Structures are given as C-alpha cells and as structure tokens.
C-alpha cells in the first residue's frame, strides 16, 4: 500500500532527479539577457571613458588658444578636412595668432601671424618638418627632409652647390627645350583638338612643370614616356599627402595609390642615378642637377683617397665642398623631394601666371617688350642667367603672383619636445604645428591693397623691403634651397611664352575663386585658348 501511495501522490518536485523544463528555459533566458546587458554595459562604459579621455586630452592640449570648445569624438573635423574650403582657412587664420583642431589622434596648432610663423620656422631645437603622417612612408623615413642636425647639414652642404648661379646657367638649355615642345603642344591642343574652344589647362601645366623639373633634375636619363607617367600619377602622390588623411595605408585609398606612385618614381630616379654615375665616372659633362651632385661625390672621393694614401694634394685640387658618397637610393630619395617641393608649387604658380596675364593685357605687353628688348629684338635668342637677372618687370610679375596666390600656404612641423611658443602657451610634444604663409603675404600694413594684383609694388613700392613677410619659400634652417631656381624658371617660362604665344582666358563665375589641392588653383582650372604669335 505504501508503495502504491508514494507512486501515486508524491510531488515530482520533491525528487531531485527530476528537472522542470519550463523553469530551466526561463532561467536560461534571464541569464542570457543579463549577460547581454552586462556585455553592452561594458562596451558602452569603455566607449564613454574613451570619449571622455579624448575630450579631456583635447581640452588640456588646447589650453588658452582659439579652437572649438569640444571635438567630434575621435575623428574631429575629418570629414570637413577631406574637402577643404579656402574660406575656412581664411576664417581659421583670422581667428587668432594661434588656433587649433584635433583630427583623429593628431592635435594640430595653426600659427597664423607672421611672427608666430617665423618663430616656428626658426626653432629647430623644438620642431622639425613632418609634412603629414604618411609622408615618411611615401618619401621614405631616411629622406633628408626628415633628418635633423649633422645628418641634415651633411646633405644640405652637398646640395647648395647645385643651385648656384653657375649651376643654374647649365640647366637653361634643357628647360628651353622642354618649353619649345610644350608651347607647340598647347597650340596643337587649342587649335586642332579643341577647334579654338577653351579648355581647362591646369592639367597641362602640371605635366609641363613635371617635364621641366625632370629635365632639370635628371637630364635625358629618363624617357619621355616615364616623364609622362610620373606627371599623370603624381596626382595620386599629392592626394595622399594632403594635410588630413588616414594615418595608415589602406588598400585602394588615396594613401595606397600614392604609395604605389611614389614607389614608381623612386625606382625611376634610382635608374637615373646609376646612369648618371656611370657617365660622370667616364668624364661626361654636367647637364642636370643629378650630374652635378654625383660629379662632386666622385671628385670628393678621389681627393679623400689621395689623402688616405698620404699623397700630397695641391690645395687647388681640393673640392669646394668635400662630400661623402651617397647611394643611388639616397640620391633618388633626394631628387624625389625636389620634385615634391616643385611639382605642385610651380604648377599652381604657372596656372595663375597664365590666367592673371591673360586678364591683364597691359601687363603681358610689358613682359613681352622687356623680353624682346633683352634679346635685341630677336625672339629666338636663347636665355642666359645674365638676361634673366635683368628682367626687372618680369621678375616683378612672378614675385607678385607668388605673393598674390602663394603656392605654399602652410608647412607642417611636429614638436620634438614641449615648445613654449608664447609666454602663456606651450605646444605639447608630438603635436603638429603649421606655420602659415598666406596671412603674412596679404598683410595690408606691408602690402597696401593686398588683394589687388600689382607687380609695380616690387619696382616703385616698398615690397622688396618686407623680407620678414616674404615667406613664400619659408625661412630658417629648412628654407627652400631651390627658391632662386624656381623664380628664374617661372621668369623663363612666362617671358618666352609672351614672345611665341598668345592666349585668351575664358572667364567663368568661379575663375577667381580658389580651390585647395595641396596648394591653390582657380576653381575652374583656368580655361584658356592658345595660338601661335606671329613674328
């Protein structure tokens, strides 16, 4: 009976061996839900802490200078910076001598006034040029522009001699040869291909400047096809080196395409270096910058070898500058920096020159008259350094173009250590500081009516006396060593063009508006029509 009773009426819940499925399922759901909530709580908490850290670090770095009160978490104004507006730069410069933004992990301070910019340029103990985060990957971290101290000086002392008056004269025939070819090409494009209709010529000017730079830097060691490919692909390098970009190289992004283009350019320049070295050892004449540098290395090595062997060497045989021997890779990297420094800057300057002169026929006529007079009435006379140095008005037009539409508006530096840039503000180590050139070149107290294009300010005015404001080529230990070459090259180009070409500018509503692509260009890319000027 007992056994029957127990089997009929005992509660199943009293038996530890029997489980209840419904209760277990409910408990599992509650447990899973609680775990899910806990997981997201951890994620949200970590994210909130990172946002607080990011904001706190920005506010701490900002200190007393002008800048947004808060930043967009982590990325900052990245999206705004991808397509920079010139008007936004103007607003930033006008906001104060020092202002700041923070993009991703990089805290950036903009030095807007002339004195702040000059202080950065002249403080090598605290800052060094950095271009942008991805630049060392493209230009190579061993590139001389990233070096400091003795290493930088060793490079620079060997390069200064490549831009002397005597050296610049050697490069002129090659430059004129390039201009002859491209002036014919401009007429062919306008008259045959376009049937006299205007075409944006900025891309053509970029190719022209690349061609003349390559001829000056590496002579005939590079084929025309290679020059054309570099000119076409250099756009990718420029895009990759914009001030704000992804700090790492991700496939199929601007930086990835830029790296591929940079590798190609460095390989081409390495091949040129090997050819130049062989030719200079065989006693060939110097025809380009690469030749001049490699010949100096060879002469220095011959001198040092004699000294090492105890051979008495007459002082007259000692090279003006005794150099170490640089490898083909080092030569390639250095020539690449010359192209990097010149390509976008001279492309911008040439584009504005053609547009400004087309819109001001009186200025074009004065340039033409001066160039013809210095050639004794024969426009086919080839240019010399002496002739270029006597081009007073042409030089004024070039300098005013560089002031009015400066091809370099800012130069990024990075703080090597805490930099007390003012009595009340110290730039944190690792931050980027960007001295700006544009405000100094448009200072109304130095250049009256600064937004007017007026070459005469360099002849009858006081513009030449304002050397502290002339920041087109920087100042300090990292000033542009090619500044005289750049100006003479532009003078040669526009002077020669005035004699052989006529060109008309098709003015659009955005012709005078400025777009920023590494440097400054007209928003419509300068629509022109070229024709051959009669004898």
Buried (B, 14 or more C-beta within 10 A) or exposed (E): EEEEEEEEEEEEEEEEEEEEEEEEEEEEEEEEEEEEEEEEEEEEEEEEEEEEEBBEBBBEBBBEBBBBEEBBBBEBBBEBBEEBEBEEBBEBBEBBBBBBBBBBEBBBBBBBBBEBBBBBBBBBEBBBBBBBBBBBBBBBEEBBBBBBEEEBEBBBEBBEBBBEEEBBBBBBEBBBBBBEBBBBBBBEBBBEEBEEEBBBBBBBBBBBBBBBBBBBBBBBBBEEEBBEBBBBBBBBBBBBBBBBBBBEBEEEBBBBBBBBBBEBBBEBBBBBBBBBBEBBEEEEEBBBBBBBBBBBBBBBBEBBEBEEEEEEEEEEEBBEEBBEEBEBBBBBBBBBBBBBBBBBBBBBBBBBBBBBBBBBEEBBEBBBEBBBEBBEEEBEBEBEBEBBEEBEBBBBBBBBBBBBBBBBBBBBBBBBEEBEBBEEBBBBEBBBBBBBBBBBBBBEEBBEEBEEBBBBBBBEBEBEEBEBBBBBBBBBBBEBBBBBBBBBBBBBBBBBBBBBBBBBBBBBEEBEEBBBBBBBBBBBBBBBBBBBBEE
